[in-house]
Amino acid sequence: MRNSARIRKTAGTGLLFSLALVMQLIETLIPSPFPMIPGIRLGLSNIVTMFCLFSVGIGEAALIAVLKGLFAFVTRGPAAGILSLTGGLLSVVMMTAALKLGQSSGIISVIGAVAHNLGQLVAECVMIKSSAAMYYAPVLIISGLVVGTVTAYVLRVLEPYLCRIRGQEKYDQDDR
C-alpha cells in the first residue's frame, strides 16, 4: 500500500473511532428506552463498528472494538473496559461470520447486538465467579433483537455521511 493511501486509511479510521466515542457519549445522554430493565443501551457506537466491517475491513472493525474497550477502561474502570472489550470483539467475530455467509446488513446487525450482549454476560459471569447472571440472557437476547434492528436502520440513514468520512461515494456489501 502506498504511503499516502496508508495515511488516508489511518486518518479515516481515526475519524471513525472519534465518531464512535462521540456516539457513545451521546448515548449516555439519552434515557434508556427500557428504564425498568437495567443494562439495556442503544449501542449507537456499534454503528461505526458495523460500518468499518462493511466498508474498511475486519481488522479495522476489530481495532475500533478494542479501542472502544480501552476507552471504557480508562473512563469508566476495569469492569466496564472488560465488558466493552469482550462484547465488542465477540460481536465483530460473529458479524464477520454472518458477513462471510452472505447475510443482509439487518441480520448482521442483530447478530452483532445479540453477540455483544452475550459476550458481556459471559464476561460478567467470569468476573463474579458465578453463572447466576445467565438468568438475564433471555432479556439480553430480546433486547439485542430490538436494538440490532434499530442500529441497522440508523446505519442505513447515516451511510452517506459515514462514507464521506472514508472518502467514498458509497459502499456496496458485495465489494467487501
C-alpha positions as CSV (number, residue, x, y, z in Angstrom):
1,M,0.0,0.0,0.0
2,R,1.4,3.4,-0.9
3,N,2.3,5.7,1.9
4,S,-0.4,8.3,1.1
5,A,-3.1,5.6,0.9
6,R,-2.0,4.2,4.3
7,I,-2.1,7.7,5.8
8,R,-5.6,8.3,4.4
9,K,-6.8,4.9,5.8
10,T,-5.3,5.6,9.2
11,A,-6.8,9.1,9.3
12,G,-10.2,7.8,8.2
13,T,-10.1,5.0,10.8
14,G,-9.1,7.6,13.5
15,L,-12.0,9.8,12.5
16,L,-14.4,6.8,12.7
17,F,-13.1,5.9,16.1
18,S,-13.6,9.5,17.2
19,L,-17.2,9.3,15.9
20,A,-17.7,6.1,17.8
21,L,-16.7,7.8,21.0
22,V,-19.0,10.8,20.3
23,M,-21.9,8.4,19.6
24,Q,-21.1,6.5,22.9
25,L,-21.2,9.9,24.7
26,I,-24.4,10.9,23.1
27,E,-25.9,7.5,24.1
28,T,-25.1,8.2,27.7
29,L,-27.2,11.4,27.5
30,I,-30.2,9.6,26.1
31,P,-32.5,8.0,28.7
32,S,-32.8,4.2,28.4
33,P,-35.7,3.1,26.1
34,F,-36.4,0.5,28.8
35,P,-35.7,2.1,32.2
36,M,-37.2,-0.7,34.1
37,I,-34.6,-3.2,32.6
38,P,-31.0,-2.4,33.7
39,G,-28.2,-2.6,31.2
40,I,-30.1,-2.0,28.0
41,R,-28.5,0.5,25.8
42,L,-28.9,1.6,22.2
43,G,-25.4,0.7,21.1
44,L,-25.0,3.7,18.8
45,S,-21.2,3.4,18.7
46,N,-21.6,-0.1,17.2
47,I,-23.0,1.5,14.1
48,V,-19.4,2.7,13.4
49,T,-18.0,-0.7,14.1
50,M,-20.5,-2.2,11.5
51,F,-19.7,0.4,9.0
52,C,-16.0,-0.4,9.4
53,L,-16.7,-4.0,8.9
54,F,-18.7,-3.4,5.8
55,S,-16.5,-0.7,4.2
56,V,-13.0,-0.8,5.5
57,G,-12.3,-4.3,6.8
58,I,-12.4,-6.8,9.6
59,G,-9.1,-5.6,11.1
60,E,-10.3,-2.0,11.4
61,A,-13.6,-3.1,12.8
62,A,-11.8,-5.2,15.5
63,L,-9.4,-2.3,16.1
64,I,-12.4,0.0,16.7
65,A,-13.9,-2.5,19.2
66,V,-10.6,-2.8,21.0
67,L,-10.1,1.0,21.2
68,K,-13.7,1.4,22.5
69,G,-12.9,-1.2,25.2
70,L,-9.7,0.6,26.2
71,F,-11.6,3.9,26.3
72,A,-14.2,2.4,28.6
73,F,-11.4,1.0,30.8
74,V,-9.8,4.5,31.1
75,T,-13.0,6.4,31.6
76,R,-15.3,4.0,33.5
77,G,-13.0,1.5,35.1
78,P,-11.7,-2.1,34.6
79,A,-15.1,-3.8,34.7
80,A,-16.6,-1.5,32.0
81,G,-13.5,-2.0,29.9
82,I,-13.6,-5.8,30.1
83,L,-17.3,-5.9,29.3
84,S,-16.9,-3.5,26.4
85,L,-13.9,-5.4,25.0
86,T,-15.5,-8.9,25.3
87,G,-18.8,-7.8,23.9
88,G,-17.2,-5.8,21.1
89,L,-14.8,-8.5,20.0
90,L,-17.4,-11.3,20.1
91,S,-19.7,-9.0,18.2
92,V,-17.1,-8.4,15.4
93,V,-16.3,-12.1,15.2
94,M,-20.0,-13.1,14.9
95,M,-20.8,-10.3,12.4
96,T,-17.8,-11.3,10.3
97,A,-19.0,-14.9,10.2
98,A,-22.5,-13.7,9.2
99,L,-21.0,-11.4,6.6
100,K,-19.0,-14.3,5.1
101,L,-22.2,-16.4,5.0
102,G,-23.8,-13.6,2.9
103,Q,-26.3,-12.4,5.4
104,S,-28.0,-9.0,5.0
105,S,-26.9,-6.0,6.9
106,G,-30.0,-6.1,9.1
107,I,-29.3,-9.7,10.1
108,I,-25.7,-9.0,10.7
109,S,-26.6,-6.1,12.9
110,V,-29.0,-8.2,15.0
111,I,-26.3,-11.0,15.3
112,G,-23.8,-8.4,16.4
113,A,-26.1,-6.9,19.0
114,V,-27.0,-10.3,20.5
115,A,-23.4,-11.4,20.4
116,H,-22.3,-8.2,22.1
117,N,-24.9,-8.7,24.9
118,L,-23.9,-12.4,25.4
119,G,-20.2,-11.6,25.4
120,Q,-20.7,-9.1,28.1
121,L,-22.9,-11.6,30.0
122,V,-20.2,-14.3,29.9
123,A,-17.6,-11.8,31.0
124,E,-19.8,-10.8,33.9
125,C,-20.2,-14.5,34.9
126,V,-16.4,-14.9,34.9
127,M,-15.9,-11.7,36.9
128,I,-18.4,-12.5,39.6
129,K,-17.4,-16.2,39.5
130,S,-21.0,-17.4,39.2
131,S,-23.3,-18.4,36.4
132,A,-26.2,-16.6,38.1
133,A,-26.0,-13.7,35.7
134,M,-27.0,-16.1,32.9
135,Y,-30.6,-15.9,34.1
136,Y,-30.6,-12.5,32.4
137,A,-29.8,-14.0,29.0
138,P,-33.4,-14.0,27.7
139,V,-33.7,-10.3,28.4
140,L,-30.4,-9.5,26.7
141,I,-31.3,-11.7,23.7
142,I,-34.6,-9.9,23.2
143,S,-33.1,-6.5,23.6
144,G,-30.3,-7.5,21.2
145,L,-33.0,-8.3,18.6
146,V,-34.7,-4.9,19.0
147,V,-31.5,-2.8,19.3
148,G,-29.9,-4.7,16.4
149,T,-32.8,-3.8,14.2
150,V,-32.7,-0.2,15.2
151,T,-28.9,0.1,14.6
152,A,-29.3,-1.4,11.2
153,Y,-31.8,1.2,10.3
154,V,-29.7,4.0,11.7
155,L,-26.7,2.8,9.8
156,R,-28.7,3.0,6.5
157,V,-29.6,6.6,7.4
158,L,-26.1,7.6,8.3
159,E,-24.3,5.7,5.5
160,P,-23.9,8.6,3.1
161,Y,-22.3,10.7,5.9
162,L,-20.0,7.9,7.1
163,C,-18.9,7.3,3.5
164,R,-17.8,10.9,3.3
165,I,-15.6,10.4,6.3
166,R,-14.0,7.5,4.5
167,G,-13.8,9.5,1.3
168,Q,-16.1,7.1,-0.5
169,E,-19.2,7.7,-2.7
170,K,-20.9,4.7,-1.1
171,Y,-20.1,1.2,0.0
172,D,-21.5,-1.9,-1.5
173,Q,-21.7,-5.0,0.6
174,D,-20.7,-7.1,-2.4
175,D,-17.4,-5.2,-2.6
176,R,-16.2,-6.2,0.9
